[in-house]
Amino acid sequence: MSSSTITRSAAPTGTAVSRRSGPLTAALLLLGALLASAIYLGIDTRFSYLLVYAWFGIGYGLLLQYGRFCMASAVRDLFAVGVPRMAVGVLVAVMLYSLISAAIQSTGINSFQPHPLGLHVLVGGLVFGLGMVLSGGCASSSLYKSGEGNLASALVLFSIAFSQAWFVTADGWIDVLVPASWATRAAAQDMPAQLSITQGWFDQFTAGYLWQLAGTTVADHLKLPATLWSYLFGNALLVAIVPSLMLLVLIYAKNYRKLYLRQRATSAPMTMRDELAGIWSMLTQSKNTALAGLGLGILAGLQMLVTGSLREHYGIFNFGELLSAMGYVDGLSIQDSVFDPGYWYITTQEAQWGGWLMSLAGIDTMDNLFFGLDNGIPNPLLNAPGMMSVGIIVGAAVLANISGEFKWKWPNTETAVLAISGGVLMGLGSRIGMGCNIGAFFATVTNGDLSGWVFLAGMTLGGYVSVKLLRMWIDWRLSRSGLDL
């Protein structure tokens, strides 16, 4: 089998956009974003809070497209063809981002909430990893690839949105998944009368299992003082940098060292200096992804500062309060709240998109803890994190048009099936694991939360299994076709 069989076997086809028209399209996209911003501000200047999400999303999209930042590629390339470039770039980005996060944490303006640590994180990561490689893109890359004109990635987003919305509202036969202990503890919770948590298994998973768990950052667990050096040591160094360096050394030893030995002009034994030169060579091959990671870290840190400052300015804790004050109460939770993390996050806002469309079809999607108690289902035009995801698509489209990389790519049947099935698995995994490759891994480990490494372990295992399944599928097809690669 050729080294690129897995990645090329179900490639979509499409039409490229002219290089001459690309910059014009990019300019029109940015002009459209500016006009939309002016309209929002003309309606109410308090929509500046939503626009912060949108414009940071555009920045994220530019950087994601530039660095080709994709966890699916990192796992697939490492296990399928032994190429570590993307995995190395992601780890370098984690280390750089953690330093910026520590600086933001030291200011006291930090909206990050540690995740409950339990077996569900590993299971969620595994399911997410299975879907990630099957679909050919993670949660973040599906957004920026949609901005490049890849319609298979748009199918992935569609599947992620609706699978999550269904998953958190489903009951009936799926309730057999609920252990008796979850149901008992959930029934003992003092819950608002408006919510019927006994009707859905996800509510019982939340109230009967998740709420019994604790989450914390290492700096808080060690009870370090709230200083820059404490966050640099407890969160950045111990949680992000040291584990990343260990993984980089492992990747070098297992994947890159043989290539580096072949590239050397001498057959003399390797010295420690040579080994360090080899590691540096590996790191510099991923400079675009690393630079994108640095930029993402800076933007994510700035977003925390800006949203935190706006919350102080408006005297709010959650964007739902601002929406209520402006008279937009439809879609708010019973606490007048909506999903508003204050930093880079993906998948929950897409679940809200799916839930909103289901509600238009007459399905009650608010009688549950996920939407009804906390996240709400605001109109997509009033969904601040949702606008961040839209911004990612727009930002990626801008850069793809400028660089001549925009191309409408139409998926064939096999690609569409893989995109939908992989997207469904990613949606389920993100709800079990409470996040995706960004929210449950990238944003967690860089803020000192060890649960992110547990999610990565599950995601890597799931990705490895998917690589093996795809290889078996391709081998079976080749055997039936009579071709021998």
Secondary structure, 3 states (H helix, E strand, C coil): CCCCHHHHCCCCEEEECCCCHHHHHHHHHHHHHHHHHHHHHHHCHHHHHHHHHHHHHHHHHHHHHHHCCCHHHHHHHHHHCCCCHHHHHHHHHHHHHHHHHHHHHHCCCCCCCCCCCCHHHHHHHHHHHHHHHHHCCCHHHHHHHHHCCEHHHHHHHHHHHHHHHHHHHCCCHHHHHCCHHHHHHHHCCCCCCCCCHHHCHHHHHHHHCHHHCCCCCHHHHCCCCCCHHHHHHHHHHHHHHHHHHHHHHHHHHHHHHHHHHHHCCCCCCCCHHHHHHHHHHHHHCCHHHHHHHHHHHHHHHHHHHHHHHHHHHHCCCCHHHHHHHCCCCCCCCCCCCCCCCCCCCCCHHHHHHHHHHHHHCCCCCCCCHHHHHHHCCCCHHHCHHHHHHHHHHHHHHHHHHHHCCCEEEECCHHHHHHHHHHHHHHHHHHHHCCCCHHHHHHHHHCCCCCHHHHHHHHHHHHHHHHHHHHHHHHHHHHHHHCCCC
